[in-house]
Amino acid sequence: MRGAERGQVVDGRFELLRRLGRGGMGTVWCARDLALHREVALKEVRPAEDMGKGAPSPEVLRERVLREARALARLSHPHVVRIYHIVDVRPYPWLVMELLPGESLHDRAEAGPVAPADAIRWGRDVLAALRAAHAAGIHHRDVKPANIMLREDGSAVLTDFGIAALAGSTGTLTVTGAIVGSPEYLAPERVRGAPDHPAADLWSLGITLYVLTEGHSPLRRGTTLATLTAVLEEPVPPPVRSGPLTATLGALLRRDPALRPDAEAVERLLGEAARLAEAGPAVPRTPTSPDLPRPAPPAPPQAPPAPGAVTGPLTPPGGGRARRAPLAVAAAGVLLLLGVGAAWLLRDGGGDDARPDAGPSERATVPEEPEETAEKTDDGGGAPEEPEEDEEPPDPVESETETEEPEETGDRWVAQLLSEPVGTGTRTRDERLAAVRTLIPEAQVLRSDDYASLNPGYWVIYAPGPFADGREAVARCAEAGLITKEACVGRYLSQDPDDVELVCDPVDGGSGRCDEDD
């Protein structure tokens, strides 16, 4: 049946009302079931005319569609689109499916980044659909926002199984050169023509969630060839708006499929992300993911930062020279060292590195090293050789420390922009910091273990202010266009565990605990 038109009746029962969409392997119509008096989705499965000789033969296509449709009909899963009927006509069959009148996640993404909590909920729905399909031996091959619809209750439904499964059981992406699937969502191994495996659908789910929360497609390029090259070779930019979903994205978007978590582990990651999102913007405790294959170990404490990277204050809480790790000046802090002198960096109260007036340059510390090590580090790092002259007069150093005791304990408001588990390593931390600085040039990083008002185990990237209260902090967020609590909140840094509740939400210019007296 070629050139279907509005008003045409298929199989004497389904009247075509309007075209809903068209893809490389078929056209979807809204049709009226004249027998049951309800609207359905009617999908004519046939290759596009521009595929020419590259299209599969009608018999091959028909057999594939019928096999996949029958398998899907046995799923009966709430997050998988329902198949009602097959119209087995020649040369190409029609699939009669559940009509989902709501919007797609593509429509939601077009309106701008969505809240991580919503993306997490939809991601769990789609993951449940994929697990059911994979258990039935079906690989979707085209997971993307346009193929995920929302029911009236807000739950997500995965659609277009019939079209996406047309690549056959061999896993090839092409039918004589024609790509089956959307290039920017394809897993790298599928681009290489590897056999189908559930891990490839999980990569596509990861890209889908990235697009929803970050507001852009990370690997889309100007041409199909450039996009496929990016999928194979280019790094996925670190997410900056995904909040509690960040760790899950990092696990799903590993190019080696053997290193991606399986569906069960992804469910646990999404469950943890959901709990963190429900708990609010406070820095979460480090999530555990024992099921991740060969996770990257945390960087050793004395490992130097990546080239050109800068790091933030890692001073342990409590202050005092005996408990304070001397500061090793990072390469990016050399200019600052020349400006203020080595004594300022080595004085008692090293927690002042994170002060609002410390500027965007940041220093790394080497924990629990004697002061002689710090001096050697300074000498080896090319810093001016004047520590003895600067450190001899004890009075100025001690008096300065006394007058800045509140800064030493970190009692101040900052604008928290992002948190990253310490276990992901310093390289990932520095990549996140570089990404955030495209929006907030003065962004710095600290370790949450250094403040009792933060939960331990995270690097926290923040704008230092100074801010008089949380509302001033969220005003800085708004200047950069970060107007949701998943993207930026006001946080209070102190050594009082009760201050963990001091979190200022950007909504309406500041809500929640935005002042110490609230």
N, C-alpha and C positions, 0 to 999 in steps of 0.2 A: 504494500500500500504506500503510494508515493504522493507527496504533496497534500497531506491531510489539511483540511480546512475547517474553520469554525462551522458548527452545525452538522458536521458529518457524524454518522452513527457507526460505531465500531462494534462488530459482532452482534448487530441487531439490538444492542442493549446500552451502550455507553455513548452519550452524545457529547461531542467536543464543544466546550464552552469558551475557553480562552487558553492561549499558550502561556505556560508558566516559565519555561526556560528551554534552552537548547544547548547541547554540548557536542563534543566530538563523536559520541556514540549514541545519540538519541535526542528526542524531543519529549518534553513533559507537558501534558495538558491538564487543565482542570476539566473534568468531565462529570456529567450527571448520569448516575446509575438509574435508568428508567424503570428497572424492576424493583429496586429497594428505595427509590426516591431519596437518594443521598448523593453528595458530591464526593468524588474520588480523584486521585491522581492517576492519570493514564499515561504510561511511558512507552513510546514507540522506540524500540531498541534497534537502531540501524546506524551504520557508519556515516559520517558526514560525506557529502559529495566530493569535497576537496581532498579526501584521502585517496581517491582514484584507485589505482592498482594495488596500493598498499593496504586496502581494506580487507578484512577476512572474508572468506566466501560466505554467502548466506547460510549454508548448511552448518559450517563450523561455528558461526556466530550464534545460530539458533540453538545448537546443542549446548554451548557454553552458558547461554542465558537461562535455558531451562534447568540445567543442572544447578546453577547457583541459586536460582529463584526457589527451587524446591528445597534446597538446604536452608535458605533464609526463612521459608514458610514454617520450618520446624522450630525456629528459635523462640518465637512468642515472648520477646523481651520488651519491657516497657520503654527502653531507650533505643530500640531498633525499630525503624519504620516497618509497619505491617504490610505484608503482601496478601491481597485478598483472592486474586484470580490471575490466571494466565490465559491470554487469548492466543492460542497457538495457530496462527495463520501464516501463510507463506507469502512472500519470502522471509519476512521478519516478524517476530512475535511482539505482542503488547503485554505489558505488565500492569495490572490493576492494583494500586497501592493506596494506603492510607493518605488522605489529604491533610496536610499540616498547614493551616491557614496563617499561623503566626509568622513572625519575622525570623530570619536566619541570623546566625552569629556574624555573618558577613555584614548584615545590615547594622548590627550593634557596633561592630568594629569601625564601620564607616562614620559613625557618630563621634568617635574618639575613644581613648583608652577606657576600658571598663575596670571596675574595682576588682582587685585580686580575689576578694571573697566570692564574687560572682563567677569569675573564671575558674576558681577552684571547684565550685559546686558543679558547673557545667562539665569541667574536666573529669570529675568523678562519674558523671552520667555517661559520658562518651567512653571512658575507660571500661565501665561495666558492659557497654554494648560491644566493645572490641573483645573483651574477655569471652563473652558468649559466642561471638562469631569465630574467634580463634579456636575455641573448644570444638566447634562444628567443622573445623578445617577450612574456614573462609577468611581470606585476607582482603581487607577493604581496598587498599592501594590508593585511596584518594581522600584521606581525612583532611578536611580544611573547613574554615568557617562557613563557606557557602553550602556545604553539605551537612550542616548541623542546624536543625530547626528547633524552635522553642514552642512547647505546648502552652496552653492557656495558664497552666499552673506554674510556669517558669522552668520546668524541667527540659533538658536537652534530649533531642532524638537524632540519631545518626541515620542519614539517608544515603541514597544513591549507591547501594551495594551492587545492584545489578550492573550498572555501567562501569563502576570502578573495578569489578572483578573480571572484566573482559580480556585482560592480558593473558589469561590462561594459567594453568598450573605450573608452567615452567618458570614463571616469575619475570619473563622478559618485559621490558617497558615499552618496547616499540613493536609496531606491526609494519614491517618494512619501512622504518624511519619515522612513523607517526607516534608521538609520545602519548601514552595513556596515563592521564593524571596531570596535576598541575605542577609544573617544574619547581616552583619555589617551596613546595611542601614535600617534595620527594626526599626520601632518605638517601644518603650518599650511595649505599650499597645497591639500591634500586637503579640509580643512574648507571652504575657499573654493570647492571644486568645480573646481579646475584639472585639465586632462588628466593622465592617468597619466604618470609619469616615474620613472626609477630613483632619483632623488634623494629621493623621498618614502619609499621603503623604507629608505634609508640613515638618514634622520631617525629612523624607528621603531627601527632597530638601535641608534642612539645612545641613545634613551630606554631601551631594553632593557638596555644595558650600564650605564647610570646607575643603574637600579633594582637591578641585581645588586650593584654595588660600594658604592653609598651606602645601600642598605637601605630606601629609600622611593621612592614614585612622585612625581616633582617637580611634576607638573601635574594630578594627580587632585584633584578637588574633590567637594563633597557631592552635586551633581546633574550630569546630563549637560550641561546648558546651561552651568553654571559651569565645567565641565571644558573644554568647547570654547572658551569665552571665554579661559580660561587658556592654552590651546594657541595661540590667536591673538595674545594680547597680553602675557601676564605673562612676566617673565624667568625662565629656568631657574636655580634657586639654584646658585651655584658648588659643585662637588663638593669634599669635604674628605677623603674616604677612598679616592679612586680612584687616587692615586699616579701611576704611569707612564702610566695611561690618561687622565689629565686632559686632555692636549693633544688627543687623539683625540676626546674628548667635546665639547670646545670647537669643533672643526672640524665635527663632524656636526650639532651642535645650533644651527646658524645658521638663522634663520628664512627668510632669502632663499635659495631653493634654488639660485640661480645662484652663491652664495658657498660652497656646500658642496663638498668635494672629491668627485671621482668615485670609483668603486669601486677603481680601480687605485691612486689616491693614498691611499685609506683603508687598503688593504692595506699600503702602505709605512708609514703611521702606526702601524698595529697591529704591524707587524714591529719597528719601532723601540721601541714600548712593550714588546714581548716581550723584547727585548734588555735594556732597562733593568730590567725585572722580574727577569730572570735574574741581572743583575749585582748585585742586592741594593739595599738602601735608600740607598746613597750618592747624593748629589746628582748627577743625570746631567748630561752635557753637553747643551747646547742642541740639540734635534733640528731638522733642517732639513726643511721641507715645501714645496719649490718648486712643487708642483702645486696648492697651495691658491690658489683664485682671489682676487685682490685682498686679500691678507692685511693685517691692520692693522699699520701701521708702528710701530716702537718709539717711545715717547714721547720728545720731546727732553729732554736732561738738565736743562734749567732750567724745564720745565713744572711748574707747581704741582700738588699733589695734588688729588684730587677733594674736593668740599666735605665737611668733617667727617672726612676720611681722615687717617691718621697713617702716617708712614713710618719706616723703621729706618735704622741706621748704614750709610753707604755709604763709609766711610773706606778708602782704598787701603792695602794692606799695607806694613809697614815703618816706620810712625810718622815723627815729625820734622815740625817746622813747615813746612819747605820743600816737603815732599811731601804735606802734609795739607790737604785742602780745608776751608775754614772752613765752619761749620755755619750754615745758614739756619733759623731757628726756625719750624717749622710751627705752624699755628693750634692744633693739639691740644697743643703743648708749651708754650704761653704760661704756664700756671699753674706748670709746673715751672721755667720760666725765672725767674719771680718768686720762687720759693722758694729757689733756689740761686745766682742771680745770673748775669749774662751772661758773666762771666769764666770760670766753670766750663765753659760751652759752648764758649768760644773758645780755651781753653788748649791748649797742646801736648799731643798724645795724644788727639785727638778720637775715637779708636776706643773710648774708654770709654763712648760712648753706648750700646753694646750690653752693658754690664756687668750682672750680675745685680741690682745695687742701683740700676740706672737707672730702674726702675719701668716700668709699662706704657706711659707716654707715650714717643713716639719722635720723632726729628728727621730732617729731610731735609737732605741736603747739596747744594750746587751745585758740581760738580767744577771744579777749576782756576780759581777766581776769586780775585782778590787780596783781602786782608783788608779793604780799604776797602769792597768790595762787601758783605761780611758785615755791616759796621757799618751800611751804608745799609739792608740788609735788616732788621736789627734795628730801626732807627729807623722804617722804613716799616711794620713789622709791629706796632707798638704796644708794643714792649718798653721797659722803663725805660731812660732815657738815662744810663747810668752805666758804659759800657765803659771810658772812660779811667781813672776812679778805680779800677776793678777790675783793669785790666791793668797799671798803672804799677808796682806792687811786683813785681819779677820773681822774687824769692826764693821766696815761697810757692808760686807757680805751678810753677816749675821743680822745687822739692823735692817737690811733690805728684806731679808727673809721674814723677820718678825712683822714688818708692816704689811706683808702680803700673805699672811697666814690663811685668810679665807680662800685666796687663789690656789694655795697649795692643796687644800682639800677639795678644790674643784667646785665650790659653791657658786654656780652661775647657770644661766639659761643658755641653751644652744638650740639651733634648728636641726633636728635629726633628719637626715636625708635617706640613709640607707644603712642596713646592717648586713654583715657577712660573717658566717661561722668562721672562727679562727682556724678550724681544721681544714678549710679549703686552701690555706697557704697564703704566703705573702704576695705571690704573683697575682693570684686572683684578686686579692685585696687591692693591689695597685691598679689593676685593670678597672675595677669598679670605681676607684677614686678618680682615675683619668676620665671615665665616662661622665661622672657626676660633675666634674669641673667644667665640662662643656656648657653646663647650665649655671653652676655656682662656682665661679673661678676661685673664690677664697676657701673652698671646702677643705677640711682637714679630716684626719682620722685618729681615733683613740681606741683603746681596748677597754671593753666594758668591765673587765675584771678590776680595773683601777678605781671604780666608783661603786660604792654600796647602793646607790640609787638605781643602778642598772643591773639587769640579770647577767651573769657571767657567760663567757664563751664566745663573744662576738667582737669583731671590729665594727665600730660605729663611725660612719662618715657623716660629717655635720658642718654647718655654717657657724662660725664661732661668735659672731656678733661684734661688739657687746650688745646684749639685750637686757632691758630693765625687767622684763617679765616674759611669760610665754607668748603673749599676744604680739609683742614686738618680733619674737622669733617667727611666728607664723606669718607675720606681715612680710618678712624676708622671703618666706616660701612663696607667697602670692606674687611677689615681684618677678619670680622666675617661672610663674605659671603653674606652680605645684600647689594645688588647692584641695587635695584630698588627703586624708590621714594616712593612706597607704604610701603617699609620695613624700610627705614631710610633716613633722609635728614638732612642737616645742617640747624640749626635755630639760629637766633640771639635774645638774650634776652635783653630787655631794657625797659625803661619807655616812649619810643617815639612811638606813634601809627603808624607813617610812616614806622617804621622798620618791620611791618608785611610782607612787600614785600621781606625781606631778607631771602630767602629760597634757599638753594643750593642743587641741584639735583645730585644724584650720577652718572648719565649718563656721560660717558667719563671722569670720575674723577672729575666732578664738573661742573655744568652748572646752569644758572639762576643768581640770585643775591647772589654771594658767598663772597662778600667783602663789607664793609661799603661804599667804594668809587665807587663801580660798578654803 
